[in-house]
Amino acid sequence: MMKSYLNINSLILVGVRKNYVTTFYKGLNVIYGDSDTGKSSILEFINYLLGASSIDLADEIKTSVNYAALEVVINDTVFTIDDIGSKSFLRLEDWSRYAFTKEVFKYMFNVLDESIARLQGEISAKSSLVTELNKKYQIISEFLRDTDYETIESIDDEINRIDLILEELVAGLSALDKNMKADSMQYTELKDAHNFISLKYKECILNISTLEDKIDKYSRLKNDYDNDIEKLKAIKTANSRIGVLDKEVFSCPICDSHIKIDDSDFPFEISSEKDLNEELNSLSRRRRNINDMISEMSFKLKKESGYKKELDEQLDELRELIDEESQSMITPFLTQRDFYIKEISKNEKVREQLVKDLKVRNQQEELLEKHQVLIKDIETLTERLDALKKNAPSMEGILQGLGDRFSQYLKGINIKNRTGIKISERYYTPVIRGKEYFKITSGGLRTISSIGYLLSILDYAIDHNVNHPLLLIFDTVGKYLGKQTKEKYSKETLAVEDDLEGMSDPMKYQNIYEQLLNTVQKAERKNVPCQIILVDNDLPNSFSTGELSNIIAHYSSVGEDGLPLGLIDDL
């Protein structure tokens, strides 16, 4: 079965002037050279393209590169780590974030303590429910015993018996109601007559309503005609009184000039007598016609109203006759019908009480069923919990395995005083001479420890099926190793401690590379796709390229021996 892994094939930087391509291979991939030549920027691009939220690049790269692409072969989750040898290794300086790192560690090694804890919590919750249900069941059972409740089966039988009785009673009542229908000729004739008169009565009501609406409409129209006739008469009277103006000449009382009054000086029109008479005659004729129609419809309304009164009297008389006939026929049935109704009511009340009793009994049964379901769920969860505990690796065993590998690595590096070496049970980090990683003051020893820690995890992943991408990325392995530590790293270490640890010994630097190479060679022997990408300022003298050791890039800030000036080599 192929292990899950992640391999990086190439990093392509699409530039303004040209493209910059870095190709990677299986095994150990080394990028080295002078400072500030873009080595770490390659790792920055890889980290960013594998999902980091930000990237920090030099100005020359920002102005030379449009965008970047990473060609990878990936089967599983990405895992990227940097800050080798730093005090911030694995975010140990931020304990709130390191809690997350510990959970990642557990996930990596399939430690299922969270799943186990979740199952234990479910079992505990369901067990509490079982206890609560037991109490409720006990209370209901005692109540039922004290009140002599019947069993569910006997209650069901009694309900079924009552249902049969009710069915017979309802059928008897229905048959009696059918028999109570009038079967005499006189009753039938009275009903038919009542229906016929009711129909006539409805027609009469409709006719009366229609006539009233028409009379009201024509009355309003007649009033309009009356108003128009009165207006015309008023106009005629005005014309007769005004008469014709005399064309006399008058002297102005102010200026002694002569004033002549002419009809054309008035802006209104005076209708002729003939026109007024014609219009008045026309309106009078229409008024007489409307008045005749109102009189005719008023007569019809009076007639219909009288007819309605006759129908009312006939209907009242028919109702009395029908009631008398019905009473004479129904009386013999009343006693028998009362019996049916009382029996139905009595049996329905009995059934209602039985249903309540059944609900109480069913509640007891439901509690028992819920109890059994919970017990079964608890059994299932317990089985799953036992299986998880059985199959899940123990953290103790994992830490022991990592500690053994870490110890072998330190032996290969040949550090001084190799005692108290393990992986911390509390922090899951390296311990040397009984001292936790974050308490080590030698930057060189921290570098060796952090590389060894990550190599130990990779070595464990080669031997076991764990959630590791089989990819490691290291930046500046030798920053605390060698004769002189650069100024920018000096704040992270104590030079005295580095001297005591013998960090200036070139063999330690060489041994780190040998341990890296040993790990990728082991992966090759086991046919495990493993890849390590390493950035450094220099290389050990003994390093040589081979099938599993590749120099990916070698930069010189001055172009020594024709080497590229850096990642961006065309400035």
Backbone torsions as a table, in degrees:
resi	resn	phi	psi	omega
1	MET	NA	124.1	-179.1
2	MET	-67.8	134.3	177.1
3	LYS	-75.1	152.2	172.9
4	SER	-69.6	139.1	-177.0
5	TYR	-156.2	169.1	174.9
6	LEU	-136.2	124.1	176.5
7	ASN	-120.4	137.5	176.0
8	ILE	-99.2	123.3	180.0
9	ASN	-88.9	-46.2	-178.3
10	SER	-163.2	153.2	173.0
11	LEU	-112.2	122.6	-178.8
12	ILE	-115.2	118.9	175.5
13	LEU	-104.4	112.5	179.6
14	VAL	-84.0	111.0	-171.2
15	GLY	-102.0	176.7	178.9
16	VAL	-71.6	-41.7	-176.4
17	ARG	-100.3	-34.9	179.2
18	LYS	-161.3	176.6	176.8
19	ASN	-97.5	146.3	-180.0
20	TYR	-117.5	115.6	-173.2
21	VAL	-117.0	130.6	174.0
22	THR	-118.5	121.7	-176.7
23	THR	-103.2	140.3	-178.5
24	PHE	-119.3	158.4	-177.5
25	TYR	-133.8	172.8	175.7
26	LYS	-69.4	158.1	-179.7
27	GLY	87.4	-145.5	-175.4
28	LEU	-92.8	125.6	179.3
29	ASN	-117.9	120.1	-174.2
30	VAL	-113.9	132.8	172.7
31	ILE	-122.3	119.5	-176.9
32	TYR	-142.6	167.0	180.0
33	GLY	149.2	-169.8	-176.1
34	ASP	-64.9	162.8	177.1
35	SER	-68.4	155.6	175.8
36	ASP	58.9	37.0	176.2
37	THR	-111.9	4.8	175.4
38	GLY	96.6	10.7	-179.1
39	LYS	-62.6	-52.6	-177.9
40	SER	-67.1	-23.4	177.9
41	SER	-63.8	-31.0	176.3
42	ILE	-61.1	-44.3	178.3
43	LEU	-67.8	-34.8	176.9
44	GLU	-60.6	-43.8	179.0
45	PHE	-63.8	-43.9	179.9
46	ILE	-61.5	-47.0	-179.2
47	ASN	-60.1	-43.7	-178.3
48	TYR	-67.4	-43.8	-178.0
49	LEU	-71.9	-17.2	175.6
50	LEU	-90.9	4.9	171.3
51	GLY	125.5	-0.6	178.3
52	ALA	-63.7	151.9	-174.3
53	SER	-81.6	-16.1	-178.1
54	SER	-150.2	168.0	179.6
55	ILE	-145.2	140.5	-179.7
56	ASP	-114.9	114.1	-174.3
57	LEU	-124.9	152.6	176.2
58	ALA	-71.3	158.1	-178.1
59	ASP	-60.8	-37.5	-177.1
60	GLU	-65.8	-30.4	177.7
61	ILE	-75.9	-40.5	179.7
62	LYS	-60.0	-36.8	-177.6
63	THR	-85.7	-11.8	-175.8
64	SER	-106.8	-17.4	-173.9
65	VAL	-116.6	129.2	176.4
66	ASN	-82.9	-50.2	177.3
67	TYR	-158.9	168.8	-175.3
68	ALA	-129.3	153.9	176.7
69	ALA	-138.6	144.9	-179.5
70	LEU	-120.7	119.8	178.2
71	GLU	-94.1	119.4	-175.2
72	VAL	-131.9	159.9	166.9
73	VAL	-115.8	119.1	-171.9
74	ILE	-135.1	132.9	176.3
75	ASN	-114.2	-15.5	-173.6
76	ASP	-155.4	-162.9	-172.4
77	THR	-65.3	144.6	177.1
78	VAL	-82.0	141.2	176.2
79	PHE	-138.8	112.9	-175.2
80	THR	-123.1	133.5	-178.0
81	ILE	-136.0	137.9	174.7
82	ASP	-136.8	-155.1	-179.9
83	ASP	61.1	40.4	-178.2
84	ILE	-64.8	130.8	177.2
85	GLY	80.4	-7.4	-178.9
86	SER	-79.1	158.1	174.7
87	LYS	-67.1	-21.3	-179.9
88	SER	-88.6	13.2	177.9
89	PHE	-53.6	126.4	-179.7
90	LEU	61.5	22.0	179.3
91	ARG	59.6	37.2	-177.6
92	LEU	-67.4	-17.9	-179.5
93	GLU	-80.4	-12.2	-178.8
94	ASP	-119.5	95.9	-172.5
95	TRP	-67.6	-26.9	178.0
96	SER	-66.7	-37.0	178.4
97	ARG	-80.3	-29.0	-178.6
98	TYR	-68.7	-25.1	174.4
99	ALA	-57.7	-38.9	176.5
100	PHE	-67.2	-39.9	179.3
101	THR	-60.1	-38.8	178.5
102	LYS	-64.0	-39.0	178.6
103	GLU	-66.5	-36.7	175.2
104	VAL	-62.6	-40.4	178.4
105	PHE	-59.4	-46.0	179.6
106	LYS	-62.7	-43.1	179.6
107	TYR	-61.5	-40.8	-177.2
108	MET	-58.2	-39.2	-175.7
109	PHE	-100.4	16.2	177.1
110	ASN	58.5	29.0	175.9
111	VAL	-76.9	115.8	-170.0
112	LEU	-99.6	34.7	-176.8
113	ASP	-64.6	-30.4	177.1
114	GLU	-67.9	-44.0	177.9
115	SER	-63.8	-40.1	178.8
116	ILE	-63.8	-43.9	179.7
117	ALA	-63.6	-38.2	179.0
118	ARG	-64.8	-42.8	177.7
119	LEU	-64.2	-41.0	178.1
120	GLN	-62.3	-38.3	177.9
121	GLY	-64.7	-41.4	178.0
122	GLU	-63.5	-42.9	179.5
123	ILE	-62.2	-42.1	-179.8
124	SER	-63.6	-43.3	-179.2
125	ALA	-64.0	-44.5	-179.3
126	LYS	-68.2	-34.0	176.7
127	SER	-64.3	-37.7	176.7
128	SER	-64.1	-39.6	177.7
129	LEU	-64.0	-39.1	178.3
130	VAL	-61.0	-44.3	179.1
131	THR	-61.2	-43.4	179.9
132	GLU	-64.6	-42.4	178.9
133	LEU	-64.3	-38.4	178.0
134	ASN	-59.4	-41.0	179.7
135	LYS	-64.8	-47.0	179.9
136	LYS	-61.5	-42.7	-179.0
137	TYR	-62.4	-40.7	180.0
138	GLN	-63.7	-42.4	-179.3
139	ILE	-64.5	-46.4	-178.7
140	ILE	-65.8	-40.6	-179.5
141	SER	-62.1	-43.7	178.4
142	GLU	-63.3	-40.5	179.0
143	PHE	-63.0	-43.5	-178.8
144	LEU	-66.5	-37.4	177.9
145	ARG	-66.0	-42.3	-177.4
146	ASP	-68.5	-29.2	-176.7
147	THR	-99.9	8.7	177.4
148	ASP	54.0	43.7	177.2
149	TYR	-66.6	141.6	175.5
150	GLU	-70.9	166.1	176.2
151	THR	-76.4	164.1	179.1
152	ILE	-57.9	-40.3	-177.4
153	GLU	-64.7	-44.7	-179.0
154	SER	-67.8	-35.8	177.7
155	ILE	-66.1	-42.0	177.4
156	ASP	-60.6	-43.0	-179.8
157	ASP	-63.0	-42.6	-179.2
158	GLU	-65.9	-39.7	177.4
159	ILE	-62.8	-42.3	178.6
160	ASN	-62.3	-40.3	179.6
161	ARG	-64.9	-43.8	178.8
162	ILE	-62.8	-39.2	178.9
163	ASP	-60.9	-39.7	178.6
164	LEU	-65.2	-42.3	178.0
165	ILE	-61.7	-45.7	-180.0
166	LEU	-62.6	-38.5	179.4
167	GLU	-61.4	-43.0	178.9
168	GLU	-66.6	-41.2	-179.2
169	LEU	-66.1	-42.5	179.4
170	VAL	-64.2	-40.9	178.4
171	ALA	-63.2	-41.1	178.8
172	GLY	-64.0	-41.9	179.6
173	LEU	-64.8	-40.7	179.1
174	SER	-63.4	-42.3	178.6
175	ALA	-64.3	-39.8	178.9
176	LEU	-63.7	-41.4	178.5
177	ASP	-61.4	-37.5	178.8
178	LYS	-66.9	-39.6	-179.7
179	ASN	-69.6	-24.1	-178.4
180	MET	-75.0	-9.8	178.4
181	LYS	-63.6	143.0	-177.3
182	ALA	-61.8	131.9	-179.6
183	ASP	-122.1	10.5	178.8
184	SER	-93.4	152.7	179.1
185	MET	-65.5	-38.0	-178.2
186	GLN	-62.9	-43.9	-179.7
187	TYR	-63.4	-41.4	-178.8
188	THR	-65.2	-43.1	179.5
189	GLU	-63.9	-42.2	178.2
190	LEU	-60.8	-41.7	179.4
191	LYS	-64.4	-42.4	179.9
192	ASP	-64.4	-42.8	179.4
193	ALA	-63.2	-41.6	178.9
194	HIS	-61.7	-42.7	179.8
195	ASN	-65.1	-40.9	-179.1
196	PHE	-64.9	-47.4	-179.8
197	ILE	-64.1	-37.4	179.0
198	SER	-61.6	-39.2	178.4
199	LEU	-65.2	-46.0	178.0
200	LYS	-61.0	-37.8	-179.5
201	TYR	-63.8	-41.0	179.2
202	LYS	-65.6	-40.3	177.9
203	GLU	-63.4	-40.5	179.9
204	CYS	-63.4	-43.7	178.3
205	ILE	-59.7	-41.8	-179.7
206	LEU	-65.3	-42.2	179.7
207	ASN	-63.3	-44.3	179.2
208	ILE	-59.1	-43.8	-179.3
209	SER	-63.9	-40.2	180.0
210	THR	-65.3	-45.2	-179.9
211	LEU	-63.6	-40.1	179.2
212	GLU	-63.5	-38.6	178.8
213	ASP	-65.6	-43.4	-178.8
214	LYS	-67.1	-43.8	179.0
215	ILE	-58.8	-41.6	179.9
216	ASP	-65.1	-40.1	-179.5
217	LYS	-66.4	-47.0	-178.2
218	TYR	-69.6	-31.3	178.3
219	SER	-65.1	-41.3	177.0
220	ARG	-63.5	-38.8	179.3
221	LEU	-67.2	-40.0	178.5
222	LYS	-62.4	-39.7	177.7
223	ASN	-63.4	-37.7	177.5
224	ASP	-63.4	-43.6	178.1
225	TYR	-61.6	-43.3	179.4
226	ASP	-58.5	-42.0	179.7
227	ASN	-64.8	-42.0	-179.7
228	ASP	-66.2	-39.8	179.3
229	ILE	-63.3	-42.6	179.3
230	GLU	-62.6	-36.9	179.2
231	LYS	-65.5	-44.0	-179.3
232	LEU	-64.3	-41.0	178.4
233	LYS	-62.3	-38.3	179.1
234	ALA	-66.2	-36.4	179.4
235	ILE	-66.2	-43.5	179.6
236	LYS	-61.4	-42.3	179.8
237	THR	-62.5	-42.0	-179.7
238	ALA	-63.1	-42.5	-178.7
239	ASN	-63.4	-39.5	-177.6
240	SER	-69.1	-31.6	-178.9
241	ARG	-80.6	-36.1	-178.0
242	ILE	-71.3	-45.4	177.9
243	GLY	69.6	-156.6	-176.8
244	VAL	-107.0	136.1	-179.1
245	LEU	-74.0	137.1	176.1
246	ASP	-78.8	141.8	-179.7
247	LYS	-93.3	69.9	-179.7
248	GLU	-98.7	162.1	178.5
249	VAL	-111.2	130.9	-177.5
250	PHE	-119.6	151.0	177.6
251	SER	-89.6	137.5	178.8
252	CYS	-72.9	129.4	-178.3
253	PRO	-70.8	-7.8	-176.0
254	ILE	-104.0	-50.4	-172.3
255	CYS	-113.4	4.4	179.6
256	ASP	64.2	14.5	175.8
257	SER	-82.9	163.1	-177.8
258	HIS	-92.4	136.7	-179.7
259	ILE	-118.6	128.9	179.7
260	LYS	-115.2	128.5	-179.7
261	ILE	-94.7	126.3	-177.6
262	ASP	-123.6	144.9	178.7
263	ASP	-58.5	-34.3	-175.8
264	SER	-67.0	-13.9	-180.0
265	ASP	-74.6	-13.9	-179.0
266	PHE	-91.5	133.1	-172.6
267	PRO	-81.9	-6.6	-176.2
268	PHE	-100.3	161.1	-177.2
269	GLU	-102.4	139.5	179.2
270	ILE	-108.9	117.5	-179.1
271	SER	-69.6	151.4	180.0
272	SER	-80.1	158.4	-179.7
273	GLU	-61.7	-38.9	-178.9
274	LYS	-62.5	-46.9	-179.4
275	ASP	-62.1	-41.6	-179.0
276	LEU	-65.1	-38.8	-180.0
277	ASN	-67.3	-40.4	179.7
278	GLU	-63.5	-45.8	-179.7
279	GLU	-65.1	-38.2	-179.8
280	LEU	-67.0	-40.0	178.3
281	ASN	-65.1	-41.8	-179.3
282	SER	-62.4	-44.7	-179.6
283	LEU	-67.0	-35.3	-179.8
284	SER	-66.6	-40.6	178.4
285	ARG	-61.9	-47.7	-179.7
286	ARG	-61.6	-37.9	179.0
287	ARG	-63.4	-41.5	180.0
288	ARG	-64.0	-39.7	179.4
289	ASN	-63.5	-45.4	179.7
290	ILE	-63.4	-41.1	-179.2
291	ASN	-63.9	-38.2	176.9
292	ASP	-63.5	-42.7	-179.7
293	MET	-64.1	-40.7	179.4
294	ILE	-63.8	-40.1	179.9
295	SER	-65.1	-42.2	-179.8
296	GLU	-62.7	-46.2	-178.6
297	MET	-70.2	-30.7	176.7
298	SER	-65.9	-37.0	176.7
299	PHE	-64.1	-45.6	178.9
300	LYS	-61.6	-40.2	-179.7
301	LEU	-62.8	-41.9	179.4
302	LYS	-63.9	-38.7	179.6
303	LYS	-66.1	-45.5	-179.7
304	GLU	-64.1	-38.6	179.5
305	SER	-63.3	-40.5	176.4
306	GLY	-64.6	-38.8	179.0
307	TYR	-64.4	-39.3	178.5
308	LYS	-61.9	-41.6	179.4
309	LYS	-62.8	-39.9	177.9
310	GLU	-63.2	-43.0	-179.5
311	LEU	-64.6	-39.5	176.9
312	ASP	-56.7	-45.6	-178.6
313	GLU	-65.2	-40.2	179.3
314	GLN	-64.9	-41.8	-179.6
315	LEU	-64.8	-41.8	178.9
316	ASP	-61.8	-41.3	-179.7
317	GLU	-65.8	-41.9	-180.0
318	LEU	-65.8	-38.3	-180.0
319	ARG	-63.0	-42.8	179.2
320	GLU	-62.0	-42.8	179.8
321	LEU	-64.8	-41.5	179.9
322	ILE	-64.8	-43.8	179.2
323	ASP	-60.5	-42.8	179.2
324	GLU	-63.2	-42.8	-179.2
325	GLU	-66.0	-42.0	-179.1
326	SER	-63.7	-43.1	-177.6
327	GLN	-63.4	-38.4	-179.9
328	SER	-67.5	-27.9	-179.7
329	MET	-87.5	-36.8	-172.6
330	ILE	-77.8	-33.3	-174.3
331	THR	-46.6	-43.9	-178.8
332	PRO	-63.7	-23.3	-175.5
333	PHE	-91.3	-16.4	-170.6
334	LEU	-60.6	-45.1	-178.6
335	THR	-60.3	-44.3	-179.2
336	GLN	-66.9	-39.1	-179.7
337	ARG	-67.7	-38.5	176.5
338	ASP	-60.2	-39.4	179.0
339	PHE	-60.0	-48.0	179.9
340	TYR	-59.8	-44.7	-177.2
341	ILE	-64.2	-42.9	179.9
342	LYS	-64.4	-42.2	179.9
343	GLU	-65.6	-40.5	178.1
344	ILE	-63.1	-44.5	-179.8
345	SER	-62.3	-44.2	-178.8
346	LYS	-62.0	-47.6	-178.3
347	ASN	-68.6	-32.0	176.6
348	GLU	-65.9	-38.9	177.2
349	LYS	-65.2	-41.5	177.5
350	VAL	-61.7	-43.2	-179.2
351	ARG	-64.5	-40.8	179.0
352	GLU	-58.6	-43.2	178.3
353	GLN	-66.2	-39.6	178.2
354	LEU	-62.5	-38.6	178.4
355	VAL	-64.2	-40.7	176.9
356	LYS	-61.9	-43.7	178.4
357	ASP	-60.9	-40.7	-178.8
358	LEU	-65.2	-37.3	178.4
359	LYS	-63.0	-40.1	178.2
360	VAL	-62.6	-46.5	178.5
361	ARG	-63.3	-40.7	179.6
362	ASN	-64.7	-35.0	177.4
363	GLN	-61.1	-39.6	176.8
364	GLN	-63.5	-43.9	179.3
365	GLU	-64.7	-40.5	178.7
366	GLU	-62.1	-42.0	177.4
367	LEU	-60.4	-40.9	179.7
368	LEU	-65.5	-41.5	179.3
369	GLU	-65.1	-45.0	177.3
370	LYS	-59.6	-40.6	179.0
371	HIS	-60.3	-45.1	-179.1
372	GLN	-66.2	-40.0	178.2
373	VAL	-62.6	-44.1	179.5
374	LEU	-63.0	-41.7	178.7
375	ILE	-60.6	-41.6	178.9
376	LYS	-65.4	-42.4	177.7
377	ASP	-60.7	-42.8	-180.0
378	ILE	-63.0	-40.6	178.0
379	GLU	-61.7	-44.4	179.2
380	THR	-62.9	-46.4	179.6
381	LEU	-63.2	-38.0	179.0
382	THR	-64.3	-40.3	177.1
383	GLU	-62.5	-43.9	178.0
384	ARG	-63.1	-40.4	179.4
385	LEU	-63.1	-44.3	179.7
386	ASP	-62.9	-39.4	179.6
387	ALA	-65.5	-41.7	178.7
388	LEU	-62.7	-45.9	-179.2
389	LYS	-62.5	-36.0	-177.9
390	LYS	-71.5	-42.6	-174.1
391	ASN	-89.2	-25.2	-177.0
392	ALA	-73.1	134.7	176.6
393	PRO	-67.7	146.7	178.9
394	SER	-82.2	142.7	178.5
395	MET	-62.2	-33.5	178.9
396	GLU	-61.4	-44.2	-179.9
397	GLY	-66.4	-40.0	-179.9
398	ILE	-64.0	-48.2	-179.3
399	LEU	-63.1	-35.1	177.3
400	GLN	-64.8	-44.5	179.1
401	GLY	-63.2	-42.4	178.4
402	LEU	-67.0	-39.1	179.0
403	GLY	-62.5	-41.1	178.3
404	ASP	-62.3	-43.4	179.6
405	ARG	-65.7	-41.4	179.3
406	PHE	-62.7	-40.3	178.8
407	SER	-64.0	-42.7	178.3
408	GLN	-63.2	-38.4	178.8
409	TYR	-62.9	-47.4	-179.7
410	LEU	-63.2	-32.1	175.8
411	LYS	-64.2	-40.8	178.2
412	GLY	-66.1	-33.4	178.5
413	ILE	-74.4	-27.3	179.9
414	ASN	70.1	53.1	175.2
415	ILE	-80.9	163.0	-179.6
416	LYS	-77.7	151.1	169.8
417	ASN	48.8	64.7	-179.1
418	ARG	-80.1	83.4	178.1
419	THR	-133.5	161.9	177.6
420	GLY	56.6	39.0	-176.2
421	ILE	-96.1	128.2	177.6
422	LYS	-168.9	-178.4	170.8
423	ILE	-107.9	128.4	-174.3
424	SER	-59.1	130.0	176.5
425	GLU	-70.3	-22.4	-177.4
426	ARG	-89.9	-44.4	-174.2
427	TYR	-107.7	-9.9	-176.8
428	TYR	60.2	32.7	-179.0
429	THR	-122.3	165.6	-176.7
430	PRO	-62.7	145.2	172.7
431	VAL	-128.0	127.3	178.6
432	ILE	-127.4	127.7	-177.4
433	ARG	56.2	34.6	178.3
434	GLY	75.3	8.3	-177.3
435	LYS	-108.9	129.3	179.2
436	GLU	-63.5	154.9	-175.8
437	TYR	-54.1	-47.9	-173.0
438	PHE	-71.8	-5.5	176.9
439	LYS	-100.9	-2.2	177.8
440	ILE	-75.4	127.2	-175.4
441	THR	-95.1	-13.7	178.3
442	SER	-86.3	117.9	179.0
443	GLY	-63.2	-35.2	179.6
444	GLY	-64.5	-44.0	179.8
445	LEU	-67.1	-36.0	176.1
446	ARG	-63.9	-39.1	177.7
447	THR	-60.8	-49.8	179.5
448	ILE	-60.0	-41.9	-177.9
449	SER	-65.8	-46.5	-176.1
450	SER	-66.3	-39.7	177.0
451	ILE	-64.4	-44.1	179.7
452	GLY	-63.4	-38.6	179.0
453	TYR	-61.0	-48.4	-178.7
454	LEU	-69.2	-36.1	176.5
455	LEU	-66.5	-35.5	178.5
456	SER	-64.0	-41.5	177.2
457	ILE	-64.4	-43.0	178.4
458	LEU	-63.1	-42.4	179.4
459	ASP	-62.5	-40.0	177.3
460	TYR	-63.3	-40.7	-179.2
461	ALA	-66.6	-31.5	176.6
462	ILE	-65.3	-35.7	-176.9
463	ASP	-86.7	-22.9	-173.6
464	HIS	-130.6	161.3	175.6
465	ASN	-86.9	96.4	178.3
466	VAL	-127.8	171.1	-177.0
467	ASN	-87.5	72.0	-178.8
468	HIS	-131.0	135.8	-176.2
469	PRO	-76.9	-0.6	-178.8
470	LEU	59.0	36.0	178.6
471	LEU	-135.7	131.2	174.3
472	LEU	-127.6	143.4	177.9
473	ILE	-128.8	122.3	179.8
474	PHE	-117.6	139.8	177.8
475	ASP	-118.3	119.5	174.6
476	THR	58.4	70.5	-179.7
477	VAL	-59.9	-39.1	-172.2
478	GLY	-96.5	22.4	-173.6
479	LYS	-68.0	-23.2	177.3
480	TYR	-110.8	7.7	-177.4
481	LEU	-112.3	147.6	-180.0
482	GLY	118.4	-176.7	-175.3
483	LYS	-71.9	-33.2	-176.4
484	GLN	-140.1	126.0	178.4
485	THR	-83.6	134.5	180.0
486	LYS	-62.7	152.2	-174.4
487	GLU	-59.3	-38.5	-176.1
488	LYS	-68.2	-17.2	177.9
489	TYR	-101.0	-10.6	-171.3
490	SER	-65.3	-26.7	-179.6
491	LYS	-70.4	-18.1	-176.9
492	GLU	-92.0	1.0	-176.3
493	THR	-144.2	165.0	172.7
494	LEU	-108.1	116.0	-175.9
495	ALA	-57.5	-35.7	-179.3
496	VAL	-62.6	-43.1	179.9
497	GLU	-65.3	-39.0	178.0
498	ASP	-63.3	-39.0	178.7
499	ASP	-65.4	-44.2	179.5
500	LEU	-62.7	-33.7	179.6
501	GLU	-80.7	-8.7	179.7
502	GLY	71.8	38.9	-176.4
503	MET	-72.8	-14.0	177.6
504	SER	-80.6	-5.8	179.2
505	ASP	-68.9	116.9	-178.2
506	PRO	-63.6	-21.1	-179.1
507	MET	-66.2	-32.7	178.4
508	LYS	-63.9	-41.6	178.2
509	TYR	-62.8	-43.0	179.1
510	GLN	-66.6	-39.0	-178.4
511	ASN	-64.9	-33.4	177.4
512	ILE	-60.0	-46.3	-179.5
513	TYR	-64.4	-36.6	178.4
514	GLU	-65.6	-38.0	178.0
515	GLN	-66.6	-39.8	176.1
516	LEU	-60.1	-45.9	-178.9
517	LEU	-66.3	-38.9	178.3
518	ASN	-59.5	-37.9	-178.4
519	THR	-66.9	-45.2	-179.0
520	VAL	-70.3	-30.2	176.8
521	GLN	-67.9	-38.6	176.7
522	LYS	-62.2	-43.8	178.4
523	ALA	-60.3	-39.8	179.4
524	GLU	-63.4	-43.2	179.8
525	ARG	-62.2	-33.7	-179.0
526	LYS	-91.7	4.8	179.0
527	ASN	59.4	42.8	178.2
528	VAL	-109.1	125.1	-178.3
529	PRO	-72.2	97.6	-175.2
530	CYS	-116.1	145.8	-179.0
531	GLN	-144.9	132.5	174.8
532	ILE	-124.9	128.4	177.1
533	ILE	-114.0	127.9	-171.2
534	LEU	-132.7	133.0	174.6
535	VAL	-113.9	133.6	-179.8
536	ASP	-151.4	166.0	178.7
537	ASN	-85.4	-21.3	-176.9
538	ASP	-150.7	-179.3	177.0
539	LEU	-132.9	149.8	173.5
540	PRO	-62.1	150.5	-179.1
541	ASN	-61.3	-28.8	-174.8
542	SER	-82.4	-8.1	-174.4
543	PHE	-69.0	134.9	177.1
544	SER	-138.5	149.5	-179.9
545	THR	-79.1	153.8	179.2
546	GLY	-164.3	-164.7	-177.4
547	GLU	-62.5	-34.6	-177.8
548	LEU	-112.4	8.3	177.9
549	SER	-132.7	111.0	-172.6
550	ASN	-124.6	133.9	171.2
551	ILE	-91.6	106.8	-175.4
552	ILE	-76.5	-39.5	-179.3
553	ALA	-154.3	143.4	175.7
554	HIS	-134.9	115.7	-175.3
555	TYR	-111.6	148.8	173.8
556	SER	-132.6	128.1	-176.9
557	SER	-67.3	-17.2	179.5
558	VAL	-113.7	6.9	178.2
559	GLY	71.2	29.2	-178.5
560	GLU	-59.4	137.0	179.8
561	ASP	54.4	29.9	176.4
562	GLY	75.2	13.9	179.9
563	LEU	-71.3	153.1	175.9
564	PRO	-60.8	148.2	179.4
565	LEU	-71.0	-21.8	-179.2
566	GLY	165.8	-168.7	177.8
567	LEU	-57.2	-45.9	173.6
568	ILE	-94.1	102.2	-169.2
569	ASP	-108.0	15.3	-176.0
570	ASP	-124.4	25.0	177.2
571	LEU	-86.3	NA	NA
